[in-house]
């Protein structure tokens, strides 16, 4: 069974490819229905976790899900994880391994993929130029096939590749600031002159954090569930959503979007 979370589609693409190769079912960590998986795990079945890196850490939603994860006979399962990131992953694997230890599962292998950048919430961060986007997708496709081969044979000790020189600084110092000050939906606004009232932003939100009534401007719920994954921003067909001033003039990206990213 493969548990996944995805905002702009990078991780979902990878999770689907693995699911197709292994024949194992996909379960969303964003809105899990217990009947989807609880009690359906077979003893000895492979268990995988796929998610994007947020602030050089696993997303809080993923951490909460894993901490509450409970299955019988955890020691019988081969467990792996795969994370996607626009650049480096910091100490994401170490953090996830620690969270997972409370379940009794042992992380046998960890993988990473460098994917097109989608985080646009800081002044110096934007989507990748089209050439970089295509390069990252092509390389990720090759690497994913290698990862799948390891998963299929239940390989031990595989490690991710996309590590920085300063993983502790990125994950502990910058990551802490990211969690404390940047994970919030308060700056999101829709431009009334550009918004189509189409509701695509609400449909794209993986945590159901947007109310989009017919012919009404979308409203964010401010209920603490927002992960600032920017799925709403990237899926808007008119680029009518802004995150304060920080997204002004920036591009949009999601995995299956037509090639309209910045060149």
C-alpha positions in Angstrom: 0.0 0.0 0.0 1.3 3.5 -0.9 0.3 6.5 1.2 0.8 9.8 -0.5 0.3 13.5 -0.3 0.7 15.9 -3.2 0.0 19.5 -3.8 1.0 20.5 -7.4 1.2 16.9 -8.7 4.9 16.1 -8.7 4.5 13.5 -5.9 1.3 12.2 -7.3 3.0 11.5 -10.6 5.7 9.5 -8.8 3.3 7.6 -6.6 1.1 6.6 -9.5 4.1 5.3 -11.4 5.2 3.2 -8.4 1.6 2.0 -8.0 1.4 0.9 -11.6 4.7 -1.0 -11.3 4.0 -2.7 -8.0 0.2 -3.2 -8.3 -0.2 -1.6 -4.8 -3.1 0.7 -4.1 -2.8 4.4 -3.4 -4.3 6.1 -0.3 -4.2 9.9 0.2 -2.8 11.1 3.5 -4.7 14.4 3.1 -8.2 13.1 3.5 -7.8 9.4 4.4 -10.9 7.3 4.8 -10.1 4.5 7.3 -12.2 2.0 5.3 -9.9 2.6 2.4 -7.0 0.9 4.0 -7.5 0.0 7.7 -7.7 -3.7 8.0 -6.8 -4.2 4.3 -3.1 -4.3 4.8 -1.8 -7.9 4.4 0.9 -9.2 6.7 4.3 -8.7 5.0 2.9 -6.2 2.5 5.2 -3.4 1.3 4.3 0.0 2.8 5.4 3.2 1.1 5.1 6.9 1.8 5.3 9.5 -0.9 5.3 13.3 -0.2 6.9 16.6 -1.1 9.4 18.4 1.0 8.1 21.6 2.7 10.7 23.8 4.2 13.3 21.1 4.2 11.0 18.9 6.2 8.0 16.5 5.7 4.8 18.5 5.5 3.0 18.8 8.9 0.1 16.8 7.5 2.4 13.9 6.7 4.0 14.1 10.1 0.6 14.1 11.9 -0.6 11.1 9.7 2.5 9.0 10.4 2.4 9.8 14.1 -1.1 8.4 14.4 -0.5 5.5 12.0 -1.2 2.1 13.6 -1.2 -1.3 12.1 -0.8 -4.9 13.5 2.5 -6.7 13.0 4.5 -3.6 11.9 7.7 -5.6 12.0 6.6 -7.8 9.1 6.4 -5.0 6.5 9.0 -3.7 4.1 8.8 0.1 4.4 10.1 2.8 2.1 9.7 6.5 1.5 10.1 8.8 -1.4 10.2 12.6 -1.2 10.2 15.2 -4.0 11.8 18.6 -3.8 12.7 21.5 -6.0 16.3 21.5 -4.8 17.5 19.8 -1.7 15.8 17.8 1.0 17.8 18.8 4.1 17.1 16.3 7.0 13.7 15.3 5.7 14.6 11.6 5.9 15.9 11.8 9.4 12.8 13.6 10.6 10.5 11.2 8.9 12.4 8.2 10.2 12.0 9.5 13.8 8.3 10.1 13.3 7.9 6.6 11.8 9.7 4.9 14.7 6.6 5.5 16.9 4.6 3.1 14.7 7.0 0.2 15.0 7.8 0.3 11.3 11.4 0.3 10.2 12.4 2.5 7.3 14.3 0.1 5.0 14.9 2.5 2.0 14.5 6.2 1.3 14.5 7.9 -2.1 14.3 11.4 -3.4 13.5 13.1 -6.7 14.4 16.6 -7.8 11.3 17.9 -9.5 10.2 21.3 -10.9 10.0 24.1 -8.3 6.5 25.1 -7.2 7.2 27.1 -4.0 6.7 30.8 -4.7 6.2 32.1 -1.1 9.5 33.8 -0.7 10.9 36.8 -2.7 13.9 34.8 -4.1 11.9 31.7 -5.1 10.0 31.2 -8.4 9.0 28.3 -10.7 11.7 26.9 -12.9 12.3 28.1 -16.4 10.8 25.7 -19.0 14.2 24.2 -19.9 14.9 23.4 -16.2 11.4 22.0 -15.8 11.9 19.6 -18.7 15.3 18.6 -17.6 14.2 17.8 -14.1 11.2 15.8 -15.3 13.4 13.7 -17.7 16.0 13.0 -15.0 13.3 12.2 -12.4 11.7 9.7 -14.8 15.1 7.8 -15.2 15.8 7.9 -11.4 12.3 6.8 -10.5 12.7 3.6 -12.6 15.8 2.8 -10.6 13.9 3.5 -7.3 11.1 1.2 -8.4 13.5 -1.6 -9.1 14.8 -1.3 -5.5 11.3 -1.3 -4.1 10.3 -4.3 -6.1 13.1 -6.4 -4.8 12.7 -4.9 -1.3 16.2 -3.5 -1.3 17.7 -2.3 1.9 19.7 0.8 2.7 18.9 2.9 -0.4 19.4 6.5 0.4 18.3 9.8 -1.2 20.6 11.8 -3.4 19.5 15.4 -3.2 21.3 16.6 0.0 22.7 20.0 0.7 25.9 21.0 2.4 23.9 22.4 5.3 21.1 20.0 6.0 20.8 20.9 9.7 20.7 24.6 9.0 18.1 24.2 6.3 15.8 21.8 8.2 16.3 22.9 11.8 16.8 26.7 11.6 15.2 27.7 8.3 12.6 24.9 8.6 11.6 26.0 12.0 11.1 29.6 10.7 9.1 28.2 7.8 6.8 26.3 10.0 6.3 29.2 12.4 5.8 32.1 10.0 5.2 30.9 6.5 2.6 28.1 6.8 -0.6 30.2 6.8 -3.4 31.0 4.4 -3.9 34.6 5.6 -2.0 36.3 2.7 -4.0 34.5 0.0 -6.4 36.8 -2.0 -8.2 36.5 -5.3 -8.2 39.5 -7.6 -11.9 40.3 -8.2 -11.1 41.8 -11.6 -9.4 38.7 -12.8 -11.1 35.8 -10.9 -13.5 33.7 -13.0 -15.3 32.3 -10.0 -14.7 28.9 -11.6 -13.8 27.1 -8.3 -10.7 25.4 -9.7 -8.7 26.7 -6.8 -11.0 24.9 -4.3 -10.9 21.7 -6.3 -7.1 21.8 -6.4 -6.7 22.4 -2.7 -5.6 19.0 -1.2 -6.9 19.9 2.3 -10.3 21.4 1.4 -9.3 24.8 2.8 -11.1 27.0 0.2 -14.8 27.9 -0.1 -15.7 28.7 -3.7 -19.5 29.2 -4.0 -20.9 29.8 -7.5 -20.3 33.4 -8.7 -18.4 34.2 -5.5 -14.8 35.0 -4.9 -13.0 32.1 -3.2 -12.4 32.4 0.5 -9.8 30.6 2.6 -11.0 29.1 5.7 -8.2 30.1 8.1 -8.7 26.9 10.0 -5.0 25.9 10.3 -5.1 23.2 7.7 -3.4 25.2 4.9 0.1 23.9 4.1 1.0 26.7 1.7 1.6 24.2 -1.1 0.3 26.8 -3.5 -1.9 24.4 -5.5 -4.6 27.0 -5.5 -2.3 29.6 -6.9 -0.8 27.4 -9.6 -4.1 26.0 -10.8 -5.8 29.3 -11.3 -6.4 29.7 -15.0 -6.1 33.6 -14.8 -3.3 33.8 -12.3 -5.8 35.7 -10.2 -4.6 34.5 -6.8 -1.9 36.3 -4.9 0.0 35.5 -1.7 0.4 39.0 -0.5 3.1 40.8 -2.5 5.3 37.7 -2.6 3.9 36.1 -5.7 3.8 39.3 -7.9 5.2 38.6 -11.3 5.9 35.0 -10.7 5.1 32.0 -12.8 2.7 29.0 -12.3 3.4 25.3 -12.4 1.7 22.0 -11.8 2.8 18.7 -13.1 0.4 18.2 -16.0 0.0 21.8 -16.9 0.7 22.8 -20.5 4.2 24.2 -21.1 3.6 27.8 -20.1 6.2 28.2 -17.4 8.7 31.0 -17.6 11.4 30.7 -20.2 
